[in-house]
Amino acid sequence: MITLTLNGLTVEAEKGSTLLEVAQFYGFPIPTLCHMEGLSPYGACRLCLVEIGEGARSRLVSSCTYRAEEGLKVRTASSRVVRTRKMVLELLLGSCPQSKTIQDLAAAHGVRQQRFRQEYDDCILCGLCARICEQQMMANAIGFRGRGEKRSIGAPFDIKSDVCRLCGACMYVCPACELRCTYTEPEKAICGGCANLSPPCVYADKFDDMMCFMNPCVACDIK
């Protein structure tokens, strides 16, 4: 076992466990999109970012891939983390604005607008489909192709793979293959029709190192 500091609390964790696993074990919620139990960590969506270290030497890392270390200081909801998560959600909305999963995550984290050009790519390169095809279906029928802005997912040479069993697992896990929001103005990424638009916490602007992580927020339930 190793000892580290998580949101100001001294906690113990098994050696080799990720920061995401440690935070989930102790009840600190961290949003994820490309992470799924049973699949290898990938760290593509960057939603699970946490802040480690102190002062000018602190940095953001993906909690699903970063292993817990002895004496490490971790914050799962600092103001820097919260700002970055909102920015990541805006970028995800720009790539896939009609994904119900991304819309729900955006609403849950207080994102009320999307400032970037919408691309309607219908793929955020989270790798869930390729990983479940390889690691759970044992088919490896699809995978990543190309690099940089030309990177995409599909079968080699765009030819249907002989090992594909049409199981549908790739569509099941894909956040872009879900029912879309039927908002009447599709150019707007967030309709807000089913979101709670009240401030998440009346004290949110008074803290920097640790924002509210409760879900639901205890303070918001006090009338």
N, CA and C atoms as a LAMMPS dump frame, in Angstrom:
ITEM: TIMESTEP
0
ITEM: NUMBER OF ATOMS
669
ITEM: BOX BOUNDS ff ff ff
-5.0000000000000000e+02 5.0000000000000000e+02
-5.0000000000000000e+02 5.0000000000000000e+02
-5.0000000000000000e+02 5.0000000000000000e+02
ITEM: ATOMS id mol type element x y z
1 1 1 N 0.838 -1.197 0
2 1 2 C 0 0 0
3 1 3 C 0.88 1.257 0
4 2 1 N 0.385 2.297 -0.645
5 2 2 C 1.074 3.586 -0.651
6 2 3 C 0.152 4.64 -0.071
7 3 1 N 0.734 5.741 0.38
8 3 2 C -0.032 6.826 0.988
9 3 3 C 0.1 8.078 0.133
10 4 1 N -1.032 8.734 -0.131
11 4 2 C -1.032 9.981 -0.889
12 4 3 C -2.101 10.908 -0.332
13 5 1 N -2.083 12.145 -0.789
14 5 2 C -3.058 13.133 -0.333
15 5 3 C -4.062 13.377 -1.452
16 6 1 N -5.323 13.134 -1.16
17 6 2 C -6.391 13.302 -2.144
18 6 3 C -7.384 14.33 -1.631
19 7 1 N -7.426 15.476 -2.298
20 7 2 C -8.312 16.569 -1.886
21 7 3 C -8.133 16.934 -0.416
22 8 1 N -6.879 16.953 0.016
23 8 2 C -6.565 17.338 1.39
24 8 3 C -6.645 16.219 2.396
25 9 1 N -7.085 15.042 1.981
26 9 2 C -7.196 13.904 2.883
27 9 3 C -6.065 12.92 2.637
28 10 1 N -5.509 12.401 3.693
29 10 2 C -4.48 11.372 3.573
30 10 3 C -5.16 10.025 3.381
31 11 1 N -4.883 9.382 2.264
32 11 2 C -5.548 8.125 1.934
33 11 3 C -4.505 7.081 1.553
34 12 1 N -4.931 5.833 1.583
35 12 2 C -4.079 4.73 1.165
36 12 3 C -4.619 4.126 -0.109
37 13 1 N -3.723 3.611 -0.931
38 13 2 C -4.123 2.998 -2.197
39 13 3 C -3.186 1.847 -2.514
40 14 1 N -3.691 0.901 -3.271
41 14 2 C -2.859 -0.208 -3.703
42 14 3 C -1.844 0.277 -4.732
43 15 1 N -0.644 -0.225 -4.638
44 15 2 C 0.39 0.133 -5.597
45 15 3 C -0.018 -0.334 -6.992
46 16 1 N 0.093 0.559 -7.977
47 16 2 C -0.282 0.234 -9.344
48 16 3 C -1.668 0.698 -9.733
49 17 1 N -2.473 1.132 -8.765
50 17 2 C -3.807 1.634 -9.087
51 17 3 C -3.715 3.03 -9.682
52 18 1 N -4.688 3.376 -10.504
53 18 2 C -4.704 4.699 -11.125
54 18 3 C -5.36 5.706 -10.188
55 19 1 N -5.122 6.981 -10.463
56 19 2 C -5.745 8.032 -9.656
57 19 3 C -7.265 8.003 -9.787
58 20 1 N -7.758 7.613 -10.95
59 20 2 C -9.203 7.495 -11.133
60 20 3 C -9.77 6.414 -10.226
61 21 1 N -9.11 5.285 -10.154
62 21 2 C -9.575 4.19 -9.294
63 21 3 C -9.547 4.6 -7.827
64 22 1 N -8.505 5.316 -7.423
65 22 2 C -8.398 5.761 -6.032
66 22 3 C -9.518 6.746 -5.704
67 23 1 N -9.735 7.722 -6.592
68 23 2 C -10.774 8.73 -6.355
69 23 3 C -12.155 8.078 -6.295
70 24 1 N -12.436 7.155 -7.195
71 24 2 C -13.729 6.478 -7.189
72 24 3 C -13.91 5.649 -5.923
73 25 1 N -12.848 5.02 -5.448
74 25 2 C -12.934 4.204 -4.24
75 25 3 C -13.299 5.054 -3.031
76 26 1 N -12.76 6.271 -2.962
77 26 2 C -13.027 7.148 -1.826
78 26 3 C -14.22 8.077 -2.058
79 27 1 N -14.927 7.9 -3.153
80 27 2 C -16.171 8.627 -3.359
81 27 3 C -16.034 10.004 -3.971
82 28 1 N -14.894 10.309 -4.603
83 28 2 C -14.732 11.591 -5.276
84 28 3 C -15.05 11.404 -6.759
85 29 1 N -16.13 11.999 -7.249
86 29 2 C -16.527 11.777 -8.65
87 29 3 C -15.594 12.47 -9.63
88 30 1 N -15.234 11.762 -10.686
89 30 2 C -14.442 12.305 -11.78
90 30 3 C -15.145 11.922 -13.079
91 31 1 N -15.511 12.886 -13.92
92 31 2 C -16.204 12.546 -15.171
93 31 3 C -15.278 11.83 -16.144
94 32 1 N -15.821 10.886 -16.871
95 32 2 C -15.066 10.167 -17.89
96 32 3 C -15.913 10.012 -19.14
97 33 1 N -15.265 9.814 -20.256
98 33 2 C -15.968 9.585 -21.516
99 33 3 C -15.353 8.414 -22.277
100 34 1 N -14.029 8.405 -22.384
101 34 2 C -13.371 7.324 -23.121
102 34 3 C -13.038 6.141 -22.222
103 35 1 N -13.271 6.274 -20.92
104 35 2 C -12.951 5.194 -19.986
105 35 3 C -14.16 4.285 -19.803
106 36 1 N -13.904 2.985 -19.778
107 36 2 C -14.966 2.011 -19.522
108 36 3 C -14.357 0.81 -18.816
109 37 1 N -15.034 0.358 -17.772
110 37 2 C -14.553 -0.793 -17.029
111 37 3 C -14.471 -2.012 -17.946
112 38 1 N -13.364 -2.717 -17.876
113 38 2 C -13.157 -3.876 -18.727
114 38 3 C -12.314 -3.582 -19.95
115 39 1 N -12.055 -2.289 -20.208
116 39 2 C -11.223 -1.899 -21.339
117 39 3 C -9.957 -1.213 -20.822
118 40 1 N -8.898 -1.287 -21.58
119 40 2 C -7.645 -0.67 -21.172
120 40 3 C -7.778 0.84 -21.134
121 41 1 N -7.122 1.525 -20.192
122 41 2 C -7.155 2.988 -20.15
123 41 3 C -6.559 3.575 -21.42
124 42 1 N -7.139 4.693 -21.856
125 42 2 C -6.68 5.291 -23.108
126 42 3 C -6.33 6.77 -22.951
127 43 1 N -7.071 7.495 -22.138
128 43 2 C -6.749 8.89 -21.86
129 43 3 C -6.961 9.827 -23.024
130 44 1 N -7.951 9.549 -23.867
131 44 2 C -8.157 10.359 -25.063
132 44 3 C -9.042 11.568 -24.819
133 45 1 N -10.08 11.423 -24.016
134 45 2 C -11.065 12.502 -23.902
135 45 3 C -10.58 13.642 -23.015
136 46 1 N -9.687 13.368 -22.079
137 46 2 C -9.107 14.35 -21.149
138 46 3 C -10.119 14.907 -20.159
139 47 1 N -11.295 14.334 -20.076
140 47 2 C -12.279 14.805 -19.105
141 47 3 C -11.884 14.451 -17.677
142 48 1 N -11.131 13.391 -17.515
143 48 2 C -10.8 12.92 -16.175
144 48 3 C -9.553 13.592 -15.623
145 49 1 N -9.175 14.734 -16.164
146 49 2 C -7.989 15.439 -15.685
147 49 3 C -8.079 15.767 -14.198
148 50 1 N -6.973 15.613 -13.505
149 50 2 C -6.844 16.049 -12.119
150 50 3 C -5.542 16.831 -11.998
151 51 1 N -5.414 17.593 -10.921
152 51 2 C -4.205 18.394 -10.701
153 51 3 C -3.33 17.722 -9.66
154 52 1 N -2.064 17.557 -9.981
155 52 2 C -1.121 16.951 -9.041
156 52 3 C 0.007 17.936 -8.763
157 53 1 N 0.628 17.768 -7.615
158 53 2 C 1.718 18.657 -7.24
159 53 3 C 1.212 19.915 -6.564
160 54 1 N 2.137 20.835 -6.314
161 54 2 C 1.801 22.074 -5.621
162 54 3 C 2.475 23.262 -6.289
163 55 1 N 1.845 24.429 -6.143
164 55 2 C 2.441 25.663 -6.609
165 55 3 C 2.697 25.689 -8.1
166 56 1 N 3.824 26.302 -8.482
167 56 2 C 4.152 26.455 -9.893
168 56 3 C 4.5 25.128 -10.561
169 57 1 N 4.791 24.117 -9.78
170 57 2 C 5.168 22.818 -10.331
171 57 3 C 3.964 21.889 -10.506
172 58 1 N 2.792 22.353 -10.162
173 58 2 C 1.605 21.51 -10.32
174 58 3 C 1.272 21.362 -11.802
175 59 1 N 0.633 20.252 -12.149
176 59 2 C 0.266 20.013 -13.541
177 59 3 C -0.975 19.146 -13.616
178 60 1 N -1.567 19.145 -14.785
179 60 2 C -2.772 18.358 -15.027
180 60 3 C -2.388 17.04 -15.694
181 61 1 N -2.989 15.952 -15.219
182 61 2 C -2.75 14.631 -15.803
183 61 3 C -4.089 13.916 -15.93
184 62 1 N -4.156 12.967 -16.838
185 62 2 C -5.37 12.162 -16.976
186 62 3 C -5.375 11.105 -15.879
187 63 1 N -6.407 11.113 -15.062
188 63 2 C -6.437 10.229 -13.895
189 63 3 C -6.613 8.766 -14.27
190 64 1 N -7.14 8.487 -15.463
191 64 2 C -7.369 7.095 -15.847
192 64 3 C -6.085 6.388 -16.254
193 65 1 N -5.034 7.141 -16.551
194 65 2 C -3.769 6.536 -16.978
195 65 3 C -2.626 6.795 -16.002
196 66 1 N -2.773 7.766 -15.103
197 66 2 C -1.686 8.114 -14.186
198 66 3 C -1.766 7.245 -12.94
199 67 1 N -0.662 6.584 -12.607
200 67 2 C -0.621 5.696 -11.46
201 67 3 C -0.38 6.472 -10.159
202 68 1 N -1.015 6.013 -9.1
203 68 2 C -0.828 6.637 -7.793
204 68 3 C 0.607 6.463 -7.335
205 69 1 N 1.16 7.511 -6.723
206 69 2 C 2.538 7.495 -6.258
207 69 3 C 2.6 7.864 -4.785
208 70 1 N 3.598 7.371 -4.11
209 70 2 C 3.79 7.663 -2.696
210 70 3 C 3.99 9.17 -2.488
211 71 1 N 3.207 9.752 -1.568
212 71 2 C 3.338 11.16 -1.228
213 71 3 C 2.747 12.127 -2.231
214 72 1 N 2.09 11.629 -3.269
215 72 2 C 1.537 12.51 -4.303
216 72 3 C 0.371 13.322 -3.753
217 73 1 N 0.291 14.582 -4.145
218 73 2 C -0.825 15.445 -3.748
219 73 3 C -1.735 15.631 -4.957
220 74 1 N -3 15.266 -4.8
221 74 2 C -3.953 15.237 -5.911
222 74 3 C -5.186 16.06 -5.559
223 75 1 N -5.652 16.843 -6.537
224 75 2 C -6.903 17.588 -6.383
225 75 3 C -7.791 17.277 -7.587
226 76 1 N -8.98 16.818 -7.311
227 76 2 C -9.885 16.4 -8.383
228 76 3 C -10.826 17.495 -8.844
229 77 1 N -10.913 18.591 -8.113
230 77 2 C -11.87 19.642 -8.486
231 77 3 C -11.349 21.032 -8.157
232 78 1 N -10.073 21.284 -8.41
233 78 2 C -9.54 22.635 -8.235
234 78 3 C -10.117 23.534 -9.326
235 79 1 N -9.978 24.833 -9.159
236 79 2 C -10.518 25.754 -10.158
237 79 3 C -9.871 25.536 -11.515
238 80 1 N -8.59 25.187 -11.525
239 80 2 C -7.884 24.91 -12.778
240 80 3 C -8.477 23.672 -13.455
241 81 1 N -8.76 22.643 -12.674
242 81 2 C -9.361 21.425 -13.224
243 81 3 C -10.747 21.71 -13.775
244 82 1 N -11.554 22.44 -13.021
245 82 2 C -12.921 22.732 -13.444
246 82 3 C -12.937 23.537 -14.735
247 83 1 N -12.074 24.567 -14.834
248 83 2 C -11.995 25.376 -16.049
249 83 3 C -11.587 24.522 -17.246
250 84 1 N -10.613 23.657 -17.039
251 84 2 C -10.125 22.833 -18.14
252 84 3 C -11.184 21.841 -18.603
253 85 1 N -11.904 21.235 -17.662
254 85 2 C -12.962 20.295 -18.035
255 85 3 C -14.038 20.982 -18.864
256 86 1 N -14.401 22.195 -18.491
257 86 2 C -15.416 22.918 -19.25
258 86 3 C -14.915 23.216 -20.662
259 87 1 N -13.639 23.568 -20.783
260 87 2 C -13.066 23.828 -22.1
261 87 3 C -13.074 22.554 -22.946
262 88 1 N -12.699 21.424 -22.321
263 88 2 C -12.705 20.148 -23.033
264 88 3 C -14.115 19.813 -23.512
265 89 1 N -15.107 20.045 -22.671
266 89 2 C -16.491 19.759 -23.053
267 89 3 C -16.941 20.642 -24.212
268 90 1 N -16.518 21.9 -24.221
269 90 2 C -16.849 22.771 -25.347
270 90 3 C -16.221 22.253 -26.635
271 91 1 N -14.984 21.787 -26.55
272 91 2 C -14.322 21.244 -27.736
273 91 3 C -15.011 19.958 -28.206
274 92 1 N -15.429 19.121 -27.267
275 92 2 C -16.138 17.898 -27.635
276 92 3 C -17.473 18.22 -28.288
277 93 1 N -18.138 19.24 -27.79
278 93 2 C -19.402 19.667 -28.391
279 93 3 C -19.189 20.207 -29.8
280 94 1 N -18.038 20.838 -30.022
281 94 2 C -17.735 21.324 -31.358
282 94 3 C -17.534 20.186 -32.342
283 95 1 N -16.965 19.067 -31.862
284 95 2 C -16.743 17.913 -32.733
285 95 3 C -18.005 17.094 -32.936
286 96 1 N -18.775 16.944 -31.877
287 96 2 C -19.957 16.072 -31.945
288 96 3 C -21.092 16.723 -31.157
289 97 1 N -21.688 17.785 -31.685
290 97 2 C -22.637 18.596 -30.917
291 97 3 C -23.958 17.916 -30.587
292 98 1 N -24.303 16.824 -31.255
293 98 2 C -25.594 16.203 -31.004
294 98 3 C -25.496 14.89 -30.246
295 99 1 N -24.356 14.633 -29.613
296 99 2 C -24.211 13.446 -28.78
297 99 3 C -24.917 13.664 -27.453
298 100 1 N -25.848 12.79 -27.106
299 100 2 C -26.587 12.935 -25.861
300 100 3 C -25.659 12.821 -24.66
301 101 1 N -24.686 11.916 -24.73
302 101 2 C -23.744 11.757 -23.627
303 101 3 C -22.966 13.037 -23.379
304 102 1 N -22.456 13.654 -24.439
305 102 2 C -21.68 14.881 -24.287
306 102 3 C -22.583 16.026 -23.847
307 103 1 N -23.806 16.093 -24.372
308 103 2 C -24.741 17.123 -23.942
309 103 3 C -25.036 17.013 -22.449
310 104 1 N -25.249 15.774 -21.973
311 104 2 C -25.547 15.572 -20.556
312 104 3 C -24.35 15.94 -19.688
313 105 1 N -23.145 15.581 -20.118
314 105 2 C -21.947 15.939 -19.369
315 105 3 C -21.768 17.453 -19.327
316 106 1 N -22.023 18.107 -20.449
317 106 2 C -21.894 19.566 -20.503
318 106 3 C -22.877 20.233 -19.548
319 107 1 N -24.121 19.76 -19.55
320 107 2 C -25.129 20.337 -18.661
321 107 3 C -24.773 20.097 -17.205
322 108 1 N -24.265 18.904 -16.901
323 108 2 C -23.926 18.57 -15.518
324 108 3 C -22.757 19.387 -14.991
325 109 1 N -21.904 19.888 -15.889
326 109 2 C -20.729 20.645 -15.465
327 109 3 C -20.855 22.138 -15.759
328 110 1 N -22.073 22.575 -15.953
329 110 2 C -22.324 24.009 -16.041
330 110 3 C -21.905 24.672 -17.329
331 111 1 N -21.735 23.907 -18.405
332 111 2 C -21.401 24.505 -19.703
333 111 3 C -22.691 24.965 -20.361
334 112 1 N -22.845 26.259 -20.551
335 112 2 C -24.083 26.813 -21.082
336 112 3 C -23.942 27.329 -22.51
337 113 1 N -22.737 27.316 -23.047
338 113 2 C -22.535 27.768 -24.414
339 113 3 C -21.359 27.029 -25.024
340 114 1 N -21.303 27.04 -26.327
341 114 2 C -20.218 26.392 -27.048
342 114 3 C -19.652 27.406 -28.026
343 115 1 N -18.401 27.827 -27.79
344 115 2 C -17.839 28.967 -28.51
345 115 3 C -17.045 28.593 -29.748
346 116 1 N -16.919 27.286 -30.036
347 116 2 C -16.06 26.868 -31.134
348 116 3 C -16.88 26.446 -32.356
349 117 1 N -16.229 26.488 -33.483
350 117 2 C -16.894 26.099 -34.729
351 117 3 C -17.329 24.636 -34.66
352 118 1 N -18.574 24.387 -35.012
353 118 2 C -19.095 23.025 -34.97
354 118 3 C -18.724 22.287 -36.248
355 119 1 N -18.17 21.107 -36.07
356 119 2 C -17.66 20.354 -37.208
357 119 3 C -18.569 19.213 -37.629
358 120 1 N -19.419 18.749 -36.698
359 120 2 C -20.324 17.628 -36.993
360 120 3 C -19.564 16.418 -37.524
361 121 1 N -18.429 16.129 -36.902
362 121 2 C -17.633 14.98 -37.336
363 121 3 C -18.263 13.654 -36.925
364 122 1 N -19.094 13.693 -35.877
365 122 2 C -19.732 12.493 -35.338
366 122 3 C -18.705 11.454 -34.886
367 123 1 N -17.512 11.901 -34.545
368 123 2 C -16.507 11.017 -33.97
369 123 3 C -15.542 11.869 -33.164
370 124 1 N -15.308 11.487 -31.915
371 124 2 C -14.388 12.238 -31.064
372 124 3 C -13.107 11.453 -30.82
373 125 1 N -12.927 10.335 -31.553
374 125 2 C -11.711 9.526 -31.466
375 125 3 C -11.438 9.054 -30.048
376 126 1 N -12.498 8.676 -29.339
377 126 2 C -12.336 8.192 -27.969
378 126 3 C -11.768 6.78 -27.933
379 127 1 N -11.862 6.053 -29.048
380 127 2 C -11.284 4.722 -29.123
381 127 3 C -12.085 3.629 -28.451
382 128 1 N -13.271 3.934 -27.936
383 128 2 C -14.077 2.915 -27.259
384 128 3 C -14.44 1.774 -28.205
385 129 1 N -14.83 2.122 -29.439
386 129 2 C -15.265 1.091 -30.385
387 129 3 C -14.116 0.154 -30.75
388 130 1 N -12.939 0.712 -30.996
389 130 2 C -11.792 -0.114 -31.373
390 130 3 C -11.338 -0.99 -30.221
391 131 1 N -11.371 -0.445 -29.003
392 131 2 C -10.917 -1.223 -27.857
393 131 3 C -11.886 -2.341 -27.495
394 132 1 N -13.196 -2.075 -27.57
395 132 2 C -14.134 -3.145 -27.232
396 132 3 C -14.124 -4.228 -28.298
397 133 1 N -13.872 -3.842 -29.54
398 133 2 C -13.784 -4.824 -30.623
399 133 3 C -12.575 -5.736 -30.421
400 134 1 N -11.477 -5.165 -29.977
401 134 2 C -10.257 -5.948 -29.8
402 134 3 C -10.233 -6.704 -28.483
403 135 1 N -10.613 -6.028 -27.382
404 135 2 C -10.386 -6.583 -26.058
405 135 3 C -11.545 -7.391 -25.509
406 136 1 N -12.77 -7.119 -25.962
407 136 2 C -13.927 -7.862 -25.465
408 136 3 C -14.507 -8.798 -26.524
409 137 1 N -14.586 -8.342 -27.763
410 137 2 C -15.12 -9.182 -28.838
411 137 3 C -14.061 -10.06 -29.488
412 138 1 N -12.797 -9.773 -29.175
413 138 2 C -11.666 -10.547 -29.702
414 138 3 C -11.662 -10.605 -31.232
415 139 1 N -12.071 -9.511 -31.864
416 139 2 C -12.153 -9.491 -33.327
417 139 3 C -11.09 -8.598 -33.949
418 140 1 N -10.882 -7.419 -33.349
419 140 2 C -9.91 -6.464 -33.902
420 140 3 C -10.236 -6.119 -35.351
421 141 1 N -11.549 -5.942 -35.62
422 141 2 C -11.991 -5.678 -36.988
423 141 3 C -11.832 -4.222 -37.387
424 142 1 N -11.77 -3.321 -36.409
425 142 2 C -11.619 -1.899 -36.706
426 142 3 C -10.495 -1.338 -35.844
427 143 1 N -9.997 -0.19 -36.252
428 143 2 C -8.93 0.441 -35.492
429 143 3 C -8.642 1.836 -36.026
430 144 1 N -7.64 2.473 -35.465
431 144 2 C -7.273 3.823 -35.878
432 144 3 C -6.512 3.788 -37.194
433 145 1 N -6.757 4.829 -38
434 145 2 C -6.059 4.987 -39.273
435 145 3 C -5.559 6.419 -39.386
436 146 1 N -4.405 6.598 -40.004
437 146 2 C -3.886 7.939 -40.234
438 146 3 C -3.343 8.58 -38.97
439 147 1 N -2.863 9.826 -39.14
440 147 2 C -2.294 10.554 -38.014
441 147 3 C -2.732 12.006 -38.075
442 148 1 N -2.651 12.677 -36.926
443 148 2 C -2.995 14.09 -36.874
444 148 3 C -4.445 14.341 -37.225
445 149 1 N -4.685 15.376 -38.026
446 149 2 C -6.05 15.73 -38.395
447 149 3 C -6.687 14.708 -39.332
448 150 1 N -5.895 13.815 -39.902
449 150 2 C -6.417 12.781 -40.787
450 150 3 C -6.717 11.483 -40.046
451 151 1 N -6.547 11.475 -38.75
452 151 2 C -6.783 10.279 -37.951
453 151 3 C -8.272 9.932 -37.945
454 152 1 N -8.58 8.674 -38.103
455 152 2 C -9.973 8.223 -38.118
456 152 3 C -10.028 6.774 -37.663
457 153 1 N -11.243 6.261 -37.537
458 153 2 C -11.446 4.872 -37.131
459 153 3 C -12.231 4.153 -38.216
460 154 1 N -11.828 2.945 -38.514
461 154 2 C -12.539 2.156 -39.508
462 154 3 C -11.82 0.858 -39.788
463 155 1 N -12.308 0.116 -40.758
464 155 2 C -11.668 -1.129 -41.163
465 155 3 C -10.486 -0.827 -42.083
466 156 1 N -9.472 -1.673 -42.097
467 156 2 C -8.321 -1.445 -42.983
468 156 3 C -8.752 -1.326 -44.443
469 157 1 N -8.248 -0.302 -45.102
470 157 2 C -8.531 -0.042 -46.52
471 157 3 C -10.025 0.147 -46.81
472 158 1 N -10.806 0.458 -45.749
473 158 2 C -12.256 0.666 -45.885
474 158 3 C -12.959 -0.553 -46.482
475 159 1 N -12.407 -1.714 -46.237
476 159 2 C -13.016 -2.963 -46.704
477 159 3 C -13.544 -3.714 -45.493
478 160 1 N -14.77 -4.186 -45.553
479 160 2 C -15.372 -4.907 -44.436
480 160 3 C -14.479 -6.077 -44.027
481 161 1 N -14.199 -6.14 -42.733
482 161 2 C -13.308 -7.173 -42.231
483 161 3 C -14.004 -8.535 -42.208
484 162 1 N -13.244 -9.56 -42.516
485 162 2 C -13.786 -10.922 -42.49
486 162 3 C -14.059 -11.396 -41.075
487 163 1 N -13.429 -10.751 -40.077
488 163 2 C -13.619 -11.188 -38.694
489 163 3 C -14.737 -10.433 -37.995
490 164 1 N -15.336 -9.462 -38.663
491 164 2 C -16.445 -8.717 -38.074
492 164 3 C -17.686 -9.596 -38.022
493 165 1 N -18.273 -9.733 -36.819
494 165 2 C -19.447 -10.575 -36.633
495 165 3 C -20.736 -9.767 -36.581
496 166 1 N -20.645 -8.463 -36.863
497 166 2 C -21.815 -7.578 -36.797
498 166 3 C -22.499 -7.663 -35.437
499 167 1 N -21.676 -7.716 -34.382
500 167 2 C -22.221 -7.853 -33.026
501 167 3 C -22.849 -6.559 -32.52
502 168 1 N -22.421 -5.416 -33.064
503 168 2 C -22.979 -4.134 -32.65
504 168 3 C -22.339 -3.541 -31.411
505 169 1 N -21.289 -4.172 -30.88
506 169 2 C -20.649 -3.656 -29.67
507 169 3 C -20.074 -2.266 -29.891
508 170 1 N -19.533 -2.023 -31.08
509 170 2 C -18.941 -0.712 -31.361
510 170 3 C -19.992 0.391 -31.31
511 171 1 N -21.191 0.098 -31.817
512 171 2 C -22.268 1.096 -31.776
513 171 3 C -22.806 1.257 -30.363
514 172 1 N -22.77 0.193 -29.583
515 172 2 C -23.286 0.238 -28.212
516 172 3 C -22.487 1.193 -27.338
517 173 1 N -21.166 1.212 -27.508
518 173 2 C -20.32 2.036 -26.649
519 173 3 C -20.057 3.421 -27.223
520 174 1 N -20.365 3.634 -28.486
521 174 2 C -20.039 4.907 -29.128
522 174 3 C -20.928 6.034 -28.617
523 175 1 N -20.353 7.108 -28.064
524 175 2 C -21.179 8.227 -27.592
525 175 3 C -21.812 9.031 -28.711
526 176 1 N -21.346 8.835 -29.958
527 176 2 C -21.907 9.574 -31.096
528 176 3 C -23.015 8.804 -31.798
529 177 1 N -23.236 7.551 -31.406
530 177 2 C -24.242 6.72 -32.083
531 177 3 C -25.529 6.617 -31.283
532 178 1 N -25.768 7.579 -30.385
533 178 2 C -26.955 7.52 -29.545
534 178 3 C -28.078 8.359 -30.144
535 179 1 N -29.235 8.318 -29.477
536 179 2 C -30.329 9.204 -29.869
537 179 3 C -29.894 10.642 -29.656
538 180 1 N -30.155 11.482 -30.633
539 180 2 C -29.708 12.872 -30.567
540 180 3 C -30.771 13.761 -29.926
541 181 1 N -30.333 14.88 -29.389
542 181 2 C -31.266 15.87 -28.873
543 181 3 C -32.053 16.459 -30.044
544 182 1 N -33.353 16.593 -29.893
545 182 2 C -34.205 17.065 -30.983
546 182 3 C -34.494 18.552 -30.867
547 183 1 N -33.527 19.296 -30.417
548 183 2 C -33.714 20.741 -30.298
549 183 3 C -33.984 21.339 -31.68
550 184 1 N -34.84 22.338 -31.744
551 184 2 C -35.296 22.868 -33.03
552 184 3 C -34.238 23.665 -33.776
553 185 1 N -33.159 24.063 -33.101
554 185 2 C -32.083 24.795 -33.759
555 185 3 C -30.796 23.984 -33.631
556 186 1 N -30.522 23.082 -34.579
557 186 2 C -29.381 22.167 -34.445
558 186 3 C -28.031 22.848 -34.396
559 187 1 N -27.95 24.124 -34.831
560 187 2 C -26.648 24.789 -34.766
561 187 3 C -26.263 25.143 -33.339
562 188 1 N -27.215 25.069 -32.425
563 188 2 C -26.927 25.319 -31.02
564 188 3 C -26.638 23.988 -30.345
565 189 1 N -25.449 23.854 -29.78
566 189 2 C -25.024 22.56 -29.248
567 189 3 C -25.718 22.195 -27.946
568 190 1 N -26.13 23.184 -27.174
569 190 2 C -26.734 22.909 -25.875
570 190 3 C -28.106 23.566 -25.82
571 191 1 N -29.141 22.757 -25.674
572 191 2 C -30.479 23.34 -25.641
573 191 3 C -30.843 23.81 -24.239
574 192 1 N -30.37 23.119 -23.203
575 192 2 C -30.678 23.516 -21.838
576 192 3 C -32.105 23.235 -21.437
577 193 1 N -32.87 22.551 -22.274
578 193 2 C -34.272 22.305 -21.977
579 193 3 C -34.494 21.425 -20.768
580 194 1 N -33.563 20.516 -20.515
581 194 2 C -33.727 19.608 -19.378
582 194 3 C -32.63 19.801 -18.349
583 195 1 N -31.958 20.939 -18.401
584 195 2 C -30.855 21.193 -17.473
585 195 3 C -31.302 22.101 -16.339
586 196 1 N -30.693 21.919 -15.178
587 196 2 C -30.918 22.811 -14.05
588 196 3 C -30.004 24.019 -14.217
589 197 1 N -30.576 25.171 -14.542
590 197 2 C -29.77 26.343 -14.871
591 197 3 C -29.396 27.177 -13.653
592 198 1 N -29.727 26.707 -12.45
593 198 2 C -29.354 27.449 -11.253
594 198 3 C -27.863 27.296 -10.992
595 199 1 N -27.236 28.254 -10.304
596 199 2 C -25.801 28.152 -10.018
597 199 3 C -25.491 26.873 -9.251
598 200 1 N -24.385 26.189 -9.577
599 200 2 C -24.074 24.925 -8.908
600 200 3 C -23.769 25.078 -7.431
601 201 1 N -23.207 26.216 -7.042
602 201 2 C -22.885 26.419 -5.629
603 201 3 C -22.688 27.905 -5.377
604 202 1 N -23.347 28.43 -4.339
605 202 2 C -23.236 29.866 -4.055
606 202 3 C -21.852 30.231 -3.548
607 203 1 N -21.068 29.235 -3.174
608 203 2 C -19.733 29.512 -2.654
609 203 3 C -18.643 29.182 -3.661
610 204 1 N -19.021 28.856 -4.881
611 204 2 C -18.051 28.363 -5.857
612 204 3 C -16.967 29.379 -6.18
613 205 1 N -17.303 30.674 -6.106
614 205 2 C -16.333 31.689 -6.494
615 205 3 C -15.355 32.035 -5.362
616 206 1 N -15.478 31.387 -4.208
617 206 2 C -14.637 31.717 -3.067
618 206 3 C -13.505 30.719 -2.857
619 207 1 N -13.493 29.673 -3.65
620 207 2 C -12.474 28.647 -3.476
621 207 3 C -11.699 28.478 -4.77
622 208 1 N -10.424 28.201 -4.641
623 208 2 C -9.569 28.008 -5.815
624 208 3 C -8.989 26.602 -5.856
625 209 1 N -8.455 26.174 -4.734
626 209 2 C -7.779 24.879 -4.711
627 209 3 C -8.747 23.705 -4.73
628 210 1 N -9.977 23.923 -4.273
629 210 2 C -10.939 22.833 -4.25
630 210 3 C -12.335 23.388 -4.445
631 211 1 N -12.937 23.081 -5.574
632 211 2 C -14.303 23.491 -5.84
633 211 3 C -15.241 22.422 -5.303
634 212 1 N -16.539 22.672 -5.406
635 212 2 C -17.529 21.708 -4.925
636 212 3 C -17.517 20.465 -5.809
637 213 1 N -17.431 19.286 -5.17
638 213 2 C -17.43 18.037 -5.929
639 213 3 C -18.64 17.17 -5.593
640 214 1 N -19.514 17.64 -4.697
641 214 2 C -20.654 16.835 -4.287
642 214 3 C -21.675 16.722 -5.415
643 215 1 N -22.245 15.57 -5.565
644 215 2 C -23.271 15.344 -6.588
645 215 3 C -24.352 14.434 -6.011
646 216 1 N -25.546 14.98 -5.618
647 216 2 C -25.888 16.406 -5.747
648 216 3 C -25.2 17.259 -4.685
649 217 1 N -25.097 18.537 -4.969
650 217 2 C -24.444 19.458 -4.059
651 217 3 C -25.265 19.605 -2.775
652 218 1 N -24.638 19.361 -1.632
653 218 2 C -25.351 19.437 -0.356
654 218 3 C -25.815 20.866 -0.104
655 219 1 N -24.968 21.837 -0.409
656 219 2 C -25.323 23.237 -0.178
657 219 3 C -26.527 23.661 -1.009
658 220 1 N -26.626 23.114 -2.227
659 220 2 C -27.724 23.496 -3.113
660 220 3 C -29.054 22.903 -2.654
661 221 1 N -29.003 21.894 -1.773
662 221 2 C -30.24 21.297 -1.271
663 221 3 C -30.795 22.04 -0.064
664 222 1 N -29.991 22.959 0.474
665 222 2 C -30.445 23.728 1.632
666 222 3 C -31.342 24.871 1.175
667 223 1 N -32.552 24.866 1.599
668 223 2 C -33.516 25.898 1.184
669 223 3 C -33.659 26.959 2.268
